């Protein structure tokens, strides 16, 4: 999933803004219609009710915005792409190029000291497409960050994002540290399903089948989703029930962060091969169901 928005909308005349009614008092664009559908029928006007009913039928995922919390959809801290305030020109270009993101949080010393949001659009407009000469000073270009608790309902966050005219928020824990990141795309995907763009690849989905009984998987793949979709209960014979992801399970079974190429044996007979990892975490894995044929000789790149 890639955040491809280029920046918050600028203030416009209400008559030209699709998210406002002519009097500027009521959101009428996509967000407005979503809020209408989430509003109890008794508080709506007769004219609004048919639209809300229709949206509930077309978008059954609307209920997720009330049911889910920020913690349910946020990207974990270890996967946040962010840069330091004193990053040099070459490294900044590389981060934008490699991530494909159009907005990146900027921090001072550590991610737990966030300073603001850097938009690629602002950077290019100020520095030029070659980012000028020398290392850019990103601090004057930073936009305010939105901070939210993990317990906030998604519908509240969506409304807050609309009010603040921002598409990204940092999730803050009870001690003020950064716990995760959530974008407006994460929220909308709960309503309409997976949103793919030109930066998305198959590797960004939780898993793909390589051969019968063998899957290439992201470490973030949820164990419950694997059980429901593939019929493989990886919690079987595992003592710790607090592990939720395949990456967490591999760490538990190995007792450490395994290196690339290692094969971790599951108590139920399955095999989990580490395809990509760094010193802090595993990223991609190959899951081989117990009794399936050996994996192909060439590992996935």
Secondary structure, DSSP 8 states (H G I E B T S, - for coil): ------S------TTT-TTS-TTSSS--SHHHHHHHHHS-GGGS-HHHHHHHHHHHHH-TTHHHHHH-BHHHH-EEGGG--EEETT--HHHHHHHHHHH--SEEEEESSSTTSEEEEEEHHHHHHHH-TT--SS----GGG-B--EEEETTSBHHHHHHHHHHHT-SEEEEE-TTS-EEEEEEHHHHHHHHH-----TT--GGGSSEEEEETTEEEEETT-BHHHHHHHH---TTTT-S-TT--BHHHHHHHHHTS---TT-EEE-TTS-EEEEEEE-SS-EEEEEEE-TT-----SS---
